[in-house]
Amino acid sequence: MARRKEPSSTTFWGRFQTQVMEPYIDGLIKHLELRFQQLGILGAFSIFGARLQDTTSFEYLKMLAQQFRTINEREVLQEWQSFNVLVTSGIMKDKSQLEVLQLMASGYEELHLLYPNLSLLAAIALTIPVSSVNCERDFSAMNRIKTDLRNRLQGNSLTACMAIIINGPPVGQLNYGRALELFFETPRRIACSDTTCKMFHK
């Protein structure tokens, strides 16, 4: 009885590439393009750091002005003429893109008066989340705070608890004594069982 010829590894690899790998990668690219349709908008913020040709910068500025309606297109193009000099050969020539954005959005009155539209764009750029990780982390924090036992927690109390767990301070650095003092400054319906408690019994 003749032995069946075993397919070579190159045949398996070729079939794997055409039937599994390539369709998977094509599908992955398609889903990424559907999910992140506005990557061009994020790329347009490179005007604050990259040394771009004027035509490219103008295209990016027009794109940003169309996306964010509070930006006046004609004015932002005029602002860009002098701002570009600052970035390429002026006081900002050695700054990174992040440093330029922070300077523009920091509220320096002079920069804000000279470049109101560019300052607003810088503030927008700094507040755009680059991923949904922070949102997911915040929802996880809320689930840890608002448990089944604390299901009536809402409004200002929930907001305060969320602010503490998200923004800190770290547990080891919290001044518990001061926190209790602030807590008991507001009249409370609860009573402290310790009669020597100076915070509650004032």
ABEGO torsion letter per residue (X at the ends): XBBBBBBBAAAAAAAAAAAAAAAAAAAAAAAAAAABAAAAAAAAAAAAABBBBAAAAAAAAAAAAAABAABBAAAAAAAAAAAAAAAAABAAAABBAAAAAAAAAAGBAAAAAABAAAAAAAAAAAABBABAAAAAAAAAAAAAABBAAAAABBEAAAAAAAAAAAAOBBAAABBAAAAAAAAAABBBABBBABAABAAABX
